Amino acid sequence: MPRVKEIEDAGGDPILEDLFAKDRAAFGGVLNPTKVLAHCPPILRAAKLLGASIAQSGTLPKGLAELVYLRVASINGCPF
């Protein structure tokens, strides 16, 4: 059971509408971290931009970032 209630509906907020739609397009649904950070849409947007900038930085070889995400999730016991 989550400790923080997840926001399931964008409620007409344009930031949430946009970010929820992007999650659905990329993953087939809205990810739990997105739902939790949706309590503060500006912070959610900033977190998504930070993640995108890291992914686009080119610091890691192509495809390695996804393997790192998978390994970290595995270490933390997350099925993601």
Secondary structure, DSSP 8 states (H G I E B T S, - for coil): --SS------TT-HHHHHHHHHHHHHHSS--HHHHHHTTSHHHHHHHHHHHHHHHHS--S-TTHHHHHHHHHHHHTT---
